[in-house]
Amino acid sequence: EQQDLQDHFDAVVSRHERIEPRDWMPERYRATLVRQIAQHAHSEIIGMQPEGNWITRAPSLRRKAVLLAKVQDEAGHGLYLYSAAETLGVSRAELTEKLVSGQQKYSSIFNYPTLSYADVGTIGWLVDGAAICNQVPLCRTSYGPYGRAMIRVCKEESFHQRQGYELLMTMMSGTDEQRAMVQESVDRFWWPALMMFGPPDDDSPNTAQSMAWGIKRDTNDELRQKFVDMSVPQAERLGVTFPDPELRWNAERGHHDFGRPDWEEFAAVLRGEGPCNAQRLEHRRRAHDDGAWVREAALAYARRESDALEP
Ligand code: 3HC
């Protein structure tokens, strides 16, 4: 009986078809999905903070409206992903508790500060660009609710990337100070953007199993390479450089060679020692506490409505 269930699961995964919430699945498959989807959802919500910092400081009404729309989108991405995680038997409240208590992580990239307005463009171009590289394959992930959430997320992500790139294009056709501000921003975000894809495959304890289960369709290094190859021509068109002296086209490989990210820095950020880790979690904790009355009121209203329906 158990073997039949395992065989059926393996057959569905090997055919690149979807595992759905009511299907039998190995406990470790479920646990890996809860871990990854929760972390992904947390990333979207925490990711609202760095850019949110510039909503009141945007230089024009148009820039403010575009940034507001993007930050609101990220909240929606978090909602889709928490909903996908809930199909695995965990509650959003439980996941939020694990985030604010530090038991679950969010993407390393959001532990870096947004020091200038150019960071709004750089985050759209590079951070959302990296997220697109990582999320497009996830549209084909073996777990149904996760893959379907990704399809909607990816459509919105491409708007995020374009608005960032267009913002930088505008600044690059401005003054020398604006051009210098863009280059300084790119210098700060390039390496942390490469780290978003996770540790090198040789140091990735989860990749092999996640590939075998069809949770991941590409490895961390494959997606990182794809992102570098995609970003170099975009940087050239923008007129900026990346802070990597080893970055160059390798005709034999058909890819760009690039330097080694600072994995010690990455490990430190994952340990909670990044520039903004404490601030991001404190902000999320406070927002959760400040929202308690809304949740209580909504629950009280729902109870009263359901009591009213009682025969
Ligand atoms: N930030 C924080 N933790 C990371 C990380 C990162 N960038 N990369 C890896 N890690 C952690 C992993 O969670 C794992 O720790 P754990 O086992 O305790 O959870 C450990 O480092 C080893 O890494 P692995 O490569 O073995 O782990 P995974 O197989 O989970 O791969 C991943 C890491 C590639 C990030 C994968 O989890 C993934 O694809 N997640 C979904 C995509 C995602 O989370 N994207 C966030 C981008 S931000 C975003 O989407 C917002 C955008 O709209 C701006």
Boltz pocket constraint, residues with backbone or C-beta under 6 A from the ligand:
constraints:
  - pocket:
      binder: B
      contacts: [[A, 35], [A, 36], [A, 39], [A, 40], [A, 43], [A, 44], [A, 47], [A, 74], [A, 77], [A, 105], [A, 106], [A, 107], [A, 108], [A, 109], [A, 127], [A, 128], [A, 131], [A, 134], [A, 157], [A, 195], [A, 196], [A, 197], [A, 198], [A, 199], [A, 203], [A, 204], [A, 205], [A, 206], [A, 207], [A, 210], [A, 220], [A, 270]]
      max_distance: 6.0
